[in-house]
Amino acid sequence: MGRVAAWVPALAWAAVIFSLSAQPTLPAPEVPYVDKVLHFGAYAVLGACLAFAVHRSSLPMALAVLLGAAYGASDEIHQMFVPGRSPDVFDWVADAAGVAAAVYLYSRWRVRRGAPAGAAVARVPFPGA
């Protein structure tokens, strides 16, 4: 898979997130904080896609976290313009945490698979890594 093609899954998933954010209401169980869990999960998928893309593009893994967190922020701003929706900083925190968790797990997985020394994945700036 080429460097440009590696970004297709992340772009496609970002489009899914955008389309869901454009809906005035979404069905969700009446469980406290379940929306935060859903945000975390959706953005964990985005984080994994971004981690794959930056790895295949030989870019630093931190870029995946920054792009995912920035997209989460832009998603919350987007919701200001959708009737029935509103931005929530705690949704963004869940988004960023999902991205960071997935990027971290992807990085650890790459290391365990024996990524060559000096690969982009080896520059992960996470504590204890």
N, C-alpha and C positions, 0 to 999 in steps of 0.2 A: 504494500500500500504506500503510495506516494505521500510526501509531506502535506500537500494541499488536501488530498483525499482524507487524510487522517482527521481533519477538522470537520468533516461532514457530519459524523454522529453528534458532535457537540452543537453544531449549528441547528441540526434537526431537533435535538432535545430542547434547545433554547426556544425554538419556534413553538414547540408543544407547550412549554411553560408560558410563553407570551399569549398563546390562544386561550389557555385556561385562565390567565389573569384578566383577559378581556371579557370574561363572562360575568354578568352581574351577580350571579349566585352559583355556588357549587354545592352539590350534595355532600354532606359530611355527617358522621355520627355525632350525636349530642354528648360527647365525652369531653371533659375539660382538657384543654391544651392539645387536643388531637390535631388541630390545625398546625401547631408547631411541629409535631411529628411528621405530618404530611409535607410541610415545607422542607424539613430536614431530609426526608427521603427523596423528594423530587430534586433537590439541589445536590444530594449525594450522587445521584445518577449523572447530573451535569458535571460534577467534580471528577467523576471517573472518566467521562468522555473527554474532558479538558486535560486530565493527566495523560491520557493516551495520546492526545494530539500534541501536547508539548514534548512528550517523550519522543514521539516519532519525528518531531521537528528539531530535536536536539536543543531545546530551550530549557531554561531553568524551571523546575517544578513549582517554584514560588509564583511564577506567572499564571499557572492554572488557578491557584488560590485567589490571586488578585483579580483575574478575569471573572471568576465565578462570583466573588463577593461584589464586584462592581455590577455584574448583571443582576444580582439580587437587589441591589440598591436601585437600579434603574427600573426593575420590576415593581418595586414599592412605589416609586414615583409615577409609573404608568397607571397604577391603580387609583391615583388621585383623580384621573380623568375618566374612570369607568363608573357609571351610575351604580350605586349599591355597594361599591367597594371603597376601601380607604387604606392608606398606608399604615404600617405598624412596624416600629423599629424592632420589636421582638420577633416578628416574622423574618426580618432581615438577619437578625442574629441567628435564627434557626437555619436560614439559607446559607450563611457564611460558615456555620458550624458543619453543615452537611457537606459542603464543598471541601472544607479543610480535612474532615474525617476521611472522605473518599480519596483525596489526593495523598494523604498520609498512608492509607492502606494500600493504595496502588504502588506507592514508592517502596513500601516494605515488601510487597509481593515481588516487585522487580528485583530488589536486592536478593531475595531468597531464591529467585530463579537464576541468579548468577549473572546479573547485568555486568558488562565489562567495567573495569575500574575507569573512572573519569567520565562515565556516561552522565547525561543530564540528571538522571535519577540520583546519583551520588551527591549532588549538591543540594539536597533537601534541607532547608534551614529550620528543622523542627527540633525542639529540645529533646534530648535523650535519643536522637536517631543515630 
